[in-house]
Structure formats: structure tokens, C-alpha cells
Amino acid sequence: MRFINEAQWQQDIAALKTATQPSTKEALRETILTVIKKNMPQEPFGVFLSGGVDSSFLAMICKHFGGTFTCYSVGLQGAPDLAASKKVAHTFGLKHSIKEYTLEEAHELFKKTVTLLNTTDVVTIGVAAVVHAAVELAHNDGVKKIFSGLGSEEIFAGYDRHLKATDKHAECWRGLAAMWQRDLVRDLTLMKKLHFEAIAPFLDNDVITTAMGIDISRKINEEQKKIILREIAEECGLPHDIAWRDKKAAQYGSWFDKAMEKLAKKNKFATKGEYLKSLLK
């Protein structure tokens, strides 16, 4: 994932929108596989593994192409994403590094993440803490390049706001344009300060244009989101229950948001935001 300013990001998304043409599932599958293979480092690398379709698919394909990598998973003890990631790693025989956090360890992680990003926004810290924790695991192995599923939710209509939108396809483009403020500032700052490189195949230009050329009805309906990606993943060998797992956002699946809430109550703060503000002092 390259460093880019907001103006350039908006310009790039506008250009990709203009260049997008109708595409097929077959073209999308081949494009995604080509981009993953092209971006696999020669040296040992990592995969952020949460047990959702995005990261599980990435790990499976990296294994298929013979990559030398370790999957990294983090969360509070008992978190659903930890259980799901263990299942994926076992299914494909993946090298897997896990960190199960206690509440006290989560407190120290939040403190470091708040200081690193200089923000107390609850959602930002919840997501960033997951990345921060996984990168610390990777650094223990000397790994500095890590695959991320960032961008999948936007190009495959994976959010509730896509379901609620009148024009769901337009909402995907709007969300892509908004990613710089919502996601890229956070992750690019983490990359710079934690000295790692996030490899994000779903934000590759070819993947974006091919995915956005798929009719929106192939991506989302009243029952399911990210339909075409799940179909492709299953066709490539991902077990049905993993491909169609209903996964929550990183801060919820890791239970880091729950840890934040417990720590706020334990320290007698009315809100998670107030708790985080106390860590910045």
C-alpha cells in the first residue's frame, strides 16, 4: 500500500470510476489471483488472519502459490476471530502466530496505540489496536510485509450502509473515495511509525476496476453481502462455512471493543471515549 495524499487518492478513484467497464466473475477471479501472486514477496511475509472470507482467501491463495508466510491473529481471550482463524490455519496447514490478550495487556496496547496515532476516536483505536498487535507479532519474526484485506468491504458491498443505500453501486464508489479519511490515514500512519508494509490486493487498480464492473446484484442482497467474493473463494477451495462466515468488524471480532468497554467501567469512566482520553494524558 503506497503512501498517497488525499487529493491524489480522490483523483485516482475518479479516474478508475471513468475507466471501469462491465466485467465477469471469471475475469474478477483471474484478476485477483494474478494480483495476489504478483505482490507475494520473495522473502518470508505475513497475512493478517481474522477468519473472515477476505483474509482466509488471501492466506489460502498465498499457500497455493507456494509463499513462505506466517498468519497473525490477535484478540482478547475467547474472541470469535481467534477461534475462526485457528480453524482456517488448521484446515490449510498454515503457520500461525496468535496472541491472546488479557484485559491488562489490552490496556497497555490501547495506551501505545492512542499515543502512536494521537487520537482517542473509539473506532479508529479499536481497529488500529488490532493492526498494532498483529504487527508486533510479525516483528518478533522479523516480518515487515503483511497482506491485508483492506478495501474488500467497499468493492464488494460489505457494509450495512451498502444494504441501506438506495443506489448501492454508487455507495461503493462513495465509500472508496472516503477511505482515505476513514482508513488510509490510520493505516499509513501505522505503517510509517511501526515500520511495516501492508500489501492490499483489493486496492489494486485492476482489482478495483474489475470488481466495480460487476453488477451490484451479484454482490449484495437482503440476505448476504460480498456474495461474488464468497463464491469465488469457495470455487477456489475455501470451505463453505469459512467462505460464508458472518464476520463482524475487526474491533468486534477481536473483542478489543469489548475490552475497551470493560476497561472504561473498571476505571469508572462513563464512555469508552473518556477512557481513551485518559490514556493520552
Order of alpha helices (4+ residues) and beta strands (2+ residues): alpha-alpha-beta-alpha-beta-alpha-beta-alpha-alpha-beta-alpha-alpha-alpha-alpha-beta-alpha-alpha-alpha-alpha-alpha-alpha
